[in-house]
Amino acid sequence: MDLVQKYIGQKKGVRHNTQANYDFVINIIKKEEFGTRRIDKIKLSDAKAWFIKLQADGRGYSSIHSVRGIVRPAFQMAVEDDLLRKNPFEFQLCTVVVNDSVTRQAITKEQEELFLEFIRNDDHYSKYYNGMFILFKTGLRISEFCGLTVKDIDLQERKINVNHQLQRTRGMQYVIEDTKTSSGTRMLPMTDEVYECFEQIVKNRKKVRVEPIIDGYSRFLFLDKKDMPEVALHWEKHFQWALGKYNRTHEEQMPKITPHVCRHTYCSNMAKAGMNPKALQYLMGHSDIGVTLNVYTHLGLIDAKEEMNRIAKLA
């Protein structure tokens, strides 16, 4: 525990969600007898046994992954300080505990069309149609989407300026942060349909007496009932409630849809359409091409067959 706290104590100026992750891991270690042990007494088998115990106690793979993400570099710091000869946490996590995390999958193009058609025609949820359509058709991260202001939408040049994101901390404080990575700062072109959605959003934007100002940014596109900018949680709830109504009124059920599913669906659709991976990497704001290429590895037999037929026609 002392080692982890020393390691975290050297991390200054971290983002609020990173600090929240630090606090989460510290709370886990505080509850564990393992956290009171001397670091020079911990062997490789001890480290593995602890992770196995955490999973047996009900901790999910993602939580254990978060713990390892802090404990391993903390022990590496001890190695570099000549306190230890070897780092007992230098092993692949998936070889020790079962990865029970649920991968967020893209929905099919047909499911996307059915869901958006339902939203557009629903008396209540139609007010979210333009926003949901944009999320499906741009691949924006939800925090980037929520951070958009009128100034960021260039209707004349039909461009979206993505250079920041809006977050709300657990203490309900609104903060503007840089994009997730340096590659996240980008200019996105608008299709005609996306342009029409933004045009409607700007035109029908809620008029308030006093514009909320967050770290110098104002005139956010979407405001809640308290005239504050909507954040990720708002849109997650919009999707959750809309999806609930869809599944109550349709025999064929729709899988879980979240803002991140929209992003993953956009990426998958572009990959299936044959977009150059480097162009798609730029649009998605991925810093690592490997993240983009992982989408291509999800393509199946039908996609491969369509691609072979397309190539055959060109020959």
C-alpha positions as CSV (number, residue, x, y, z in Angstrom):
1,M,0.0,0.0,0.0
2,D,2.8,2.4,0.8
3,L,4.5,1.7,-2.5
4,V,1.3,2.3,-4.5
5,Q,0.6,5.5,-2.7
6,K,4.2,6.7,-3.3
7,Y,3.8,5.9,-7.0
8,I,0.5,7.7,-7.3
9,G,1.9,10.6,-5.3
10,Q,4.4,11.3,-8.1
11,K,1.5,11.7,-10.6
12,K,0.6,15.3,-10.7
13,G,-1.8,17.2,-13.0
14,V,-3.7,14.0,-13.9
15,R,-7.2,14.2,-15.3
16,H,-10.2,13.8,-13.0
17,N,-11.1,10.4,-14.4
18,T,-7.6,9.1,-14.0
19,Q,-7.6,10.3,-10.4
20,A,-10.9,8.5,-9.9
21,N,-9.3,5.3,-11.1
22,Y,-6.4,5.8,-8.7
23,D,-8.9,6.2,-5.8
24,F,-10.8,3.1,-7.0
25,V,-7.7,1.0,-6.9
26,I,-6.5,2.3,-3.6
27,N,-9.9,1.4,-2.0
28,I,-9.5,-2.1,-3.3
29,I,-6.0,-2.5,-2.0
30,K,-7.0,-1.1,1.4
31,K,-9.5,-3.9,1.9
32,E,-7.0,-6.6,1.0
33,E,-4.5,-8.3,3.4
34,F,-2.2,-8.4,0.4
35,G,-1.9,-4.6,0.6
36,T,-0.2,-4.9,4.0
37,R,2.6,-7.3,2.9
38,R,6.2,-6.4,2.5
39,I,7.1,-5.9,-1.2
40,D,10.3,-7.9,-1.0
41,K,8.3,-10.9,0.2
42,I,6.0,-11.0,-2.8
43,K,6.8,-13.6,-5.4
44,L,5.4,-14.1,-8.9
45,S,3.1,-16.9,-7.7
46,D,1.9,-14.6,-4.9
47,A,0.9,-11.9,-7.4
48,K,-0.9,-14.4,-9.5
49,A,-2.7,-15.9,-6.5
50,W,-3.9,-12.4,-5.4
51,F,-5.5,-11.7,-8.8
52,I,-7.2,-15.1,-8.8
53,K,-8.5,-14.3,-5.3
54,L,-9.8,-11.0,-6.5
55,Q,-11.8,-12.6,-9.2
56,A,-13.0,-15.4,-6.9
57,D,-14.3,-12.6,-4.6
58,G,-16.4,-11.2,-7.4
59,R,-14.1,-8.6,-8.9
60,G,-14.5,-8.3,-12.7
61,Y,-11.7,-8.6,-15.2
62,S,-11.8,-4.8,-15.9
63,S,-11.4,-4.0,-12.2
64,I,-8.5,-6.4,-11.9
65,H,-7.0,-4.9,-15.0
66,S,-7.2,-1.5,-13.4
67,V,-5.5,-2.8,-10.3
68,R,-2.6,-4.3,-12.3
69,G,-2.3,-1.1,-14.3
70,I,-1.2,0.7,-11.2
71,V,0.5,-2.1,-9.1
72,R,2.8,-3.2,-11.9
73,P,4.4,0.2,-12.6
74,A,4.6,0.8,-8.8
75,F,6.6,-2.4,-8.4
76,Q,8.7,-1.4,-11.5
77,M,9.5,1.8,-9.6
78,A,10.7,-0.3,-6.7
79,V,13.0,-2.3,-9.1
80,E,14.4,0.9,-10.5
81,D,15.1,2.1,-7.0
82,D,17.0,-1.1,-6.3
83,L,14.6,-2.2,-3.7
84,L,13.7,-5.3,-5.7
85,R,15.5,-7.5,-8.3
86,K,12.5,-8.4,-10.3
87,N,8.9,-7.2,-10.8
88,P,6.5,-10.0,-9.7
89,F,3.7,-8.4,-11.7
90,E,5.4,-8.9,-15.1
91,F,3.0,-11.4,-16.6
92,Q,0.0,-11.4,-19.0
93,L,-3.2,-11.0,-17.0
94,C,-5.3,-13.1,-19.4
95,T,-3.1,-16.1,-18.5
96,V,-4.1,-15.9,-14.9
97,V,-7.7,-14.7,-14.7
98,V,-10.7,-15.2,-17.0
99,N,-11.6,-12.3,-19.2
100,D,-15.3,-12.0,-18.4
101,S,-15.7,-8.5,-19.6
102,V,-18.4,-7.9,-22.1
103,T,-17.2,-6.5,-25.4
104,R,-19.3,-3.7,-26.8
105,Q,-20.3,-4.8,-30.2
106,A,-21.5,-2.8,-33.2
107,I,-25.0,-3.3,-34.3
108,T,-25.9,-4.2,-37.9
109,K,-26.7,-1.6,-40.5
110,E,-30.3,-2.9,-40.6
111,Q,-30.6,-2.5,-36.8
112,E,-29.2,1.0,-37.0
113,E,-31.7,2.0,-39.6
114,L,-34.7,0.4,-37.7
115,F,-33.7,2.1,-34.5
116,L,-33.2,5.6,-36.0
117,E,-36.5,5.2,-37.9
118,F,-38.2,4.5,-34.6
119,I,-36.6,7.5,-32.9
120,R,-37.5,9.8,-35.8
121,N,-41.2,8.8,-35.7
122,D,-41.6,8.6,-31.9
123,D,-43.6,11.4,-30.3
124,H,-41.3,11.7,-27.3
125,Y,-37.9,10.5,-28.4
126,S,-37.9,12.3,-31.8
127,K,-36.3,15.3,-30.1
128,Y,-33.1,13.2,-29.7
129,Y,-33.1,12.1,-33.4
130,N,-30.6,14.6,-34.7
131,G,-28.1,14.0,-31.9
132,M,-28.4,10.2,-32.2
133,F,-28.0,10.3,-36.0
134,I,-24.8,12.4,-35.6
135,L,-23.4,9.9,-33.1
136,F,-24.1,7.0,-35.5
137,K,-22.7,8.9,-38.6
138,T,-19.6,10.7,-37.2
139,G,-17.9,8.3,-34.7
140,L,-17.6,11.1,-32.2
141,R,-16.7,10.1,-28.7
142,I,-19.7,11.1,-26.4
143,S,-17.5,13.5,-24.4
144,E,-16.4,15.2,-27.6
145,F,-20.0,15.4,-28.8
146,C,-21.3,16.9,-25.5
147,G,-18.5,19.5,-25.6
148,L,-19.5,20.8,-29.0
149,T,-20.5,24.5,-29.1
150,V,-22.1,26.6,-31.8
151,K,-18.6,27.9,-32.6
152,D,-17.3,24.4,-33.3
153,I,-19.9,23.8,-36.0
154,D,-18.9,25.3,-39.3
155,L,-22.0,25.1,-41.4
156,Q,-20.5,27.1,-44.2
157,E,-17.5,24.9,-44.7
158,R,-19.4,21.8,-43.4
159,K,-16.8,20.9,-40.8
160,I,-16.9,19.9,-37.2
161,N,-14.0,21.2,-35.1
162,V,-13.1,18.6,-32.4
163,N,-10.5,20.0,-30.0
164,H,-11.8,19.4,-26.5
165,Q,-14.2,17.3,-24.5
166,L,-16.8,18.0,-21.8
167,Q,-16.7,15.9,-18.6
168,R,-18.6,16.0,-15.3
169,T,-16.8,14.7,-12.2
170,R,-18.3,12.6,-9.5
171,G,-18.5,15.8,-7.5
172,M,-20.9,17.2,-10.2
173,Q,-18.2,19.7,-11.4
174,Y,-18.2,20.4,-15.1
175,V,-14.7,20.5,-16.7
176,I,-13.3,21.0,-20.2
177,E,-10.4,18.7,-21.1
178,D,-8.2,18.1,-24.1
179,T,-9.3,15.3,-26.4
180,K,-8.5,11.8,-25.2
181,T,-5.3,11.8,-27.3
182,S,-3.5,14.3,-29.5
183,S,-4.9,12.5,-32.5
184,G,-8.4,13.2,-31.1
185,T,-8.0,16.8,-32.1
186,R,-9.3,16.8,-35.7
187,M,-11.6,18.4,-38.2
188,L,-14.4,16.1,-39.3
189,P,-16.3,16.7,-42.6
190,M,-20.1,16.6,-42.6
191,T,-22.1,14.5,-45.0
192,D,-25.3,16.2,-46.3
193,E,-27.4,14.3,-43.7
194,V,-25.1,15.2,-40.8
195,Y,-25.1,18.8,-42.0
196,E,-28.9,18.9,-42.0
197,C,-29.0,17.5,-38.4
198,F,-26.5,20.1,-37.2
199,E,-28.5,22.9,-39.0
200,Q,-31.6,21.8,-37.1
201,I,-29.8,21.6,-33.8
202,V,-28.3,25.1,-34.1
203,K,-31.6,26.5,-35.3
204,N,-33.7,24.9,-32.5
205,R,-31.1,25.2,-29.8
206,K,-32.6,26.0,-26.4
207,K,-32.7,29.8,-25.6
208,V,-31.6,30.6,-22.1
209,R,-31.3,33.9,-20.2
210,V,-27.7,33.2,-19.0
211,E,-25.4,30.9,-21.1
212,P,-23.5,28.5,-18.9
213,I,-19.7,29.0,-19.3
214,I,-17.4,26.0,-18.6
215,D,-13.7,26.8,-18.6
216,G,-14.2,29.6,-21.1
217,Y,-16.5,27.6,-23.4
218,S,-20.1,28.6,-23.9
219,R,-23.2,28.1,-26.2
220,F,-23.1,24.3,-25.9
221,L,-25.4,22.5,-28.4
222,F,-27.5,20.6,-25.8
223,L,-28.7,21.9,-22.4
224,D,-30.6,20.0,-19.7
225,K,-33.6,21.1,-17.7
226,K,-31.3,23.2,-15.4
227,D,-29.8,25.0,-18.5
228,M,-26.5,23.2,-18.0
229,P,-24.7,21.3,-20.8
230,E,-25.7,17.7,-21.2
231,V,-23.0,15.2,-20.5
232,A,-22.4,11.6,-21.3
233,L,-24.8,10.3,-18.6
234,H,-27.7,12.2,-20.2
235,W,-27.2,10.6,-23.6
236,E,-26.6,7.2,-22.1
237,K,-30.1,7.6,-20.4
238,H,-31.7,8.9,-23.6
239,F,-30.5,5.7,-25.4
240,Q,-31.5,3.4,-22.5
241,W,-35.0,4.7,-22.2
242,A,-35.6,4.9,-26.0
243,L,-34.3,1.4,-26.4
244,G,-36.5,0.2,-23.6
245,K,-39.6,1.6,-25.4
246,Y,-38.5,0.1,-28.7
247,N,-38.1,-3.4,-27.2
248,R,-41.5,-3.1,-25.4
249,T,-43.2,-2.3,-28.7
250,H,-41.4,-4.6,-31.1
251,E,-41.4,-8.3,-31.3
252,E,-37.8,-8.5,-32.6
253,Q,-35.6,-7.2,-29.8
254,M,-32.8,-4.7,-30.3
255,P,-29.4,-5.3,-28.5
256,K,-27.9,-2.8,-26.1
257,I,-27.2,0.6,-27.7
258,T,-25.0,3.2,-26.1
259,P,-23.2,6.2,-27.4
260,H,-20.0,4.1,-27.6
261,V,-21.9,1.4,-29.6
262,C,-22.7,4.2,-32.0
263,R,-19.0,5.0,-32.3
264,H,-18.1,1.3,-32.8
265,T,-20.9,0.9,-35.3
266,Y,-19.7,3.8,-37.4
267,C,-16.1,2.5,-37.4
268,S,-17.3,-1.0,-38.4
269,N,-19.5,0.4,-41.2
270,M,-16.6,2.5,-42.6
271,A,-14.3,-0.6,-42.5
272,K,-16.9,-2.8,-44.2
273,A,-17.3,-0.1,-46.9
274,G,-13.6,-0.4,-47.7
275,M,-12.4,2.9,-46.2
276,N,-8.6,3.2,-46.1
277,P,-7.5,2.3,-42.5
278,K,-5.4,5.5,-42.2
279,A,-8.3,7.7,-43.2
280,L,-10.5,5.8,-40.7
281,Q,-7.9,6.2,-38.0
282,Y,-8.0,10.0,-38.5
283,L,-11.8,10.2,-38.4
284,M,-11.9,8.1,-35.2
285,G,-9.1,10.0,-33.6
286,H,-7.2,6.9,-32.7
287,S,-3.6,7.5,-31.8
288,D,-2.7,3.9,-32.6
289,I,-3.5,2.3,-36.0
290,G,-3.7,-1.0,-34.2
291,V,-7.0,0.1,-32.5
292,T,-8.5,0.9,-35.9
293,L,-7.2,-2.3,-37.5
294,N,-8.9,-4.3,-34.7
295,V,-12.2,-3.4,-36.3
296,Y,-11.1,-5.0,-39.5
297,T,-10.4,-8.2,-37.7
298,H,-14.1,-8.4,-36.7
299,L,-15.2,-8.7,-40.3
300,G,-16.6,-12.1,-41.1
301,L,-17.2,-14.4,-44.0
302,I,-20.0,-12.3,-45.6
303,D,-17.8,-9.2,-45.6
304,A,-14.9,-11.2,-47.1
305,K,-17.1,-12.6,-49.8
306,E,-18.5,-9.1,-50.7
307,E,-14.9,-7.8,-50.9
308,M,-13.8,-10.6,-53.1
309,N,-16.8,-10.0,-55.4
310,R,-16.0,-6.3,-55.5
311,I,-12.4,-7.0,-56.5
312,A,-13.5,-9.5,-59.1
313,K,-15.6,-6.9,-60.8
314,L,-12.6,-4.6,-61.0
315,A,-10.4,-7.3,-62.7
